[in-house]
Amino acid sequence: MGYWIFKAEPDDYTFDELLAEGEAEWDGVRNHQAARNMRAMRTGDLALFYRSVKKPALVGLVRIVREAWPDPDDPRFVRVAVAPVRRLPREVPLAEIRSDPRLAHLALVRQPRLSVMPLDEAAWRILLEKAGLRPEDP
C-alpha cells in the first residue's frame, strides 16, 4: 500500500467540501513531479489531506478510489479520484511536523511547493500518531 499527502489551499478546495461530496477528482495539478506521484498511486492507497496557507496542517484522511487517468484539460497531466475516510481527531500543524527530526526528510518540509507527495510507512505511522490515530485505525 502507498501513502501520500495531498495539499490544497482552502480558497480552492477544503476537506469539508470533500466530505460533503463523498468523492472527488483531484485535478488541476500542473507540476510534473506531483503528476508522477499521482501516476504511482493505486486504488486503496491512503493519503493525508493537508490544508495550506492559513493555519497549515494535516486535517483529514482520504483513500484513492480510482487510479490516474489523463486530465482532459491537459493530457500531459493526470487526475485521480479520492474519497474521504475521516477527519483527523487532531489536526497536525506544519510547525509540529517541521520540529520533529524524524520527519525532516519529508517533501512537505523540503519541497513546500510540491502539492502531491509520497510518504514512507515510518512517517505515515508518526503522522497518524500525532493526529490521534493508530495505523490500524483508518
C-alpha positions in Angstrom: 0.0 0.0 0.0 1.2 3.5 -0.8 0.9 6.6 1.5 0.6 10.2 0.3 -0.1 13.8 1.1 -2.4 16.0 -0.9 -2.1 19.7 -0.4 -5.0 22.1 -1.0 -5.4 25.8 -0.5 -8.6 26.5 1.5 -9.8 29.0 -1.1 -9.6 26.3 -3.8 -10.9 23.2 -2.0 -11.4 22.1 1.6 -11.7 18.8 3.4 -15.3 19.8 4.3 -16.1 20.0 0.6 -14.7 16.6 0.0 -16.7 15.2 3.0 -19.9 16.8 1.5 -19.2 15.4 -2.0 -18.2 11.9 -0.9 -15.8 11.6 -3.8 -13.9 14.0 -6.0 -11.4 14.1 -8.9 -8.1 15.5 -7.8 -7.3 17.7 -10.8 -5.5 20.8 -11.8 -2.1 19.5 -10.8 0.4 21.1 -13.2 3.7 20.1 -11.7 5.5 17.1 -13.4 6.8 15.7 -10.1 3.4 15.8 -8.5 1.9 14.2 -11.6 4.5 11.4 -11.4 3.4 10.8 -7.8 -0.2 10.7 -8.9 0.6 8.1 -11.6 2.2 5.9 -8.9 -1.0 5.8 -6.8 -3.0 2.7 -6.6 -6.6 2.1 -5.7 -6.8 1.6 -1.9 -3.8 3.8 -1.2 -4.3 6.2 1.7 -3.4 9.9 1.9 -3.4 12.7 4.3 -5.3 15.9 3.3 -3.1 19.0 4.1 -4.6 22.4 4.4 -2.1 25.0 3.2 -1.8 28.8 3.6 -3.7 29.8 6.8 -3.1 27.5 9.7 -1.3 24.9 7.6 -2.0 21.4 9.0 -2.9 17.9 8.2 -6.7 17.7 8.6 -8.1 14.6 7.0 -7.6 11.1 5.7 -8.6 10.1 2.2 -8.5 6.9 0.1 -7.6 6.6 -3.6 -10.6 5.2 -5.3 -9.5 5.5 -9.0 -6.1 5.4 -10.4 -4.6 8.1 -12.6 -6.1 8.9 -16.0 -5.3 11.7 -18.4 -6.6 15.1 -17.5 -8.9 16.2 -20.3 -7.8 19.8 -19.8 -4.1 18.9 -20.5 -3.3 15.2 -21.3 0.3 15.6 -20.2 -1.1 15.6 -16.6 -3.4 13.3 -14.8 -6.3 13.1 -12.3 -7.1 10.6 -9.6 -10.3 10.1 -7.7 -10.3 10.3 -3.9 -12.9 9.7 -1.2 -12.8 10.9 2.4 -12.2 8.4 5.1 -12.4 10.6 8.1 -11.5 13.9 9.7 -8.3 13.6 11.8 -9.2 13.6 15.5 -6.4 16.1 16.0 -5.1 18.5 13.3 -1.3 18.2 12.9 0.2 21.7 12.3 3.1 22.2 9.9 5.2 23.7 12.7 4.9 20.4 14.7 5.9 18.4 11.6 8.9 20.6 11.0 10.0 20.4 14.6 10.2 16.6 14.6 13.6 15.4 13.3 12.1 12.0 12.3 10.1 13.9 9.6 12.9 16.2 8.4 13.2 14.1 5.2 9.6 14.7 4.1 8.9 16.6 0.9 6.4 18.5 2.9 9.4 20.0 4.8 12.0 20.0 2.0 9.8 20.9 -1.0 7.0 23.1 0.4 5.6 24.0 -3.0 5.0 20.4 -4.1 1.3 19.6 -4.0 1.2 15.8 -4.1 3.9 13.8 -2.3 4.7 10.3 -1.2 5.1 9.2 2.5 7.2 6.3 3.7 5.5 3.9 6.1 7.5 5.1 9.1 6.5 8.8 8.5 2.9 7.7 7.9 2.8 6.0 11.3 4.4 9.0 13.1 1.9 11.4 11.5 -1.1 9.2 12.3 0.1 9.0 15.9 0.4 12.8 16.0 -3.2 13.0 14.7 -4.5 10.7 17.4 -4.8 7.6 15.3 -3.2 4.2 15.2 -2.0 2.7 11.9 -4.8 0.1 12.1 -7.5 2.8 12.7 -8.1 4.3 9.2 
